Amino acid sequence: MPKYIIEREMPGLGTLSAAQLGEASRTSCNVLQKMSPRVQWLQSYVTADKLYCVYIAVSEEAVREHARQGGFPVNKISEIKTIIDPVTGGA
């Protein structure tokens, strides 16, 4: 399945408590259980005002449907074509 990175603009996100982030995670997981195996959440990165999520999904539309059902914003979805790291350059 394709892998996607989702950008979500969420002002003040970086100030949320662990409990608030945990609640958002539980909401996402509840939706994912209903949509499995069409969408899988790998991980997310929290910044001051954005959330960057990495998903594996059958399509971009499936990612959007997860967001609709969970009530999450989606500002941009990009398909990940490949992954590089220091080892890629022979380091």
C-alpha positions in Angstrom: 0.0 0.0 0.0 1.2 3.6 -0.6 2.6 5.6 2.3 1.5 9.2 2.9 2.5 12.1 5.0 -0.4 14.3 6.2 0.0 17.9 7.2 -2.6 19.2 9.7 -2.6 22.8 10.8 -3.7 22.9 14.4 -2.9 26.2 16.2 -1.6 25.7 19.8 -1.1 22.0 19.3 2.3 22.1 20.9 0.8 23.3 24.2 -1.6 20.4 24.6 -1.2 18.1 27.6 -0.3 14.4 27.3 -3.9 13.6 28.3 -5.2 15.8 25.5 -2.9 14.2 23.0 -3.8 10.8 24.3 -7.5 11.5 23.7 -6.8 12.6 20.1 -4.8 9.3 19.7 -7.7 7.2 21.0 -10.2 9.0 18.7 -7.9 8.2 15.7 -7.5 4.6 16.8 -11.2 4.1 17.1 -11.7 5.3 13.6 -8.8 3.2 12.3 -10.3 0.0 13.9 -13.4 0.6 11.7 -11.4 1.3 8.6 -8.8 -1.5 9.0 -7.0 -2.7 7.0 -7.5 0.2 4.5 -5.7 2.7 6.6 -2.9 2.3 9.1 -1.3 5.0 11.3 2.5 4.7 11.7 3.4 7.8 13.7 2.9 11.5 14.1 5.2 14.4 14.8 3.8 17.3 16.9 5.1 20.8 16.4 3.9 24.1 17.8 1.1 24.5 15.4 1.1 21.5 13.0 0.8 17.7 13.2 2.7 15.6 10.6 1.2 12.1 10.3 2.6 9.1 8.4 0.0 6.6 7.2 -0.1 3.6 5.0 -3.4 3.5 3.1 -5.1 2.1 0.0 -5.6 5.6 -1.3 -5.5 9.3 -0.5 -9.3 9.2 -0.3 -9.1 6.6 2.5 -6.8 9.0 4.4 -9.3 11.8 3.9 -12.2 9.6 5.1 -10.3 8.8 8.3 -9.9 12.5 8.9 -13.6 13.2 8.3 -14.7 10.4 10.6 -12.2 11.5 13.3 -12.9 15.3 12.9 -9.2 16.0 12.1 -8.1 18.7 9.7 -6.2 17.9 6.6 -4.3 20.7 4.9 -2.1 18.6 2.6 -1.5 14.9 1.8 1.6 13.9 -0.1 2.4 10.3 -1.2 5.9 9.3 0.0 7.8 7.9 -3.0 10.9 6.7 -1.2 12.8 7.2 2.1 16.4 8.2 2.4 18.6 8.5 5.5 22.4 8.7 6.2 22.9 5.2 5.0 21.6 6.1 1.6 24.7 8.3 1.0 27.0 5.6 2.2 27.7 7.1 5.6 
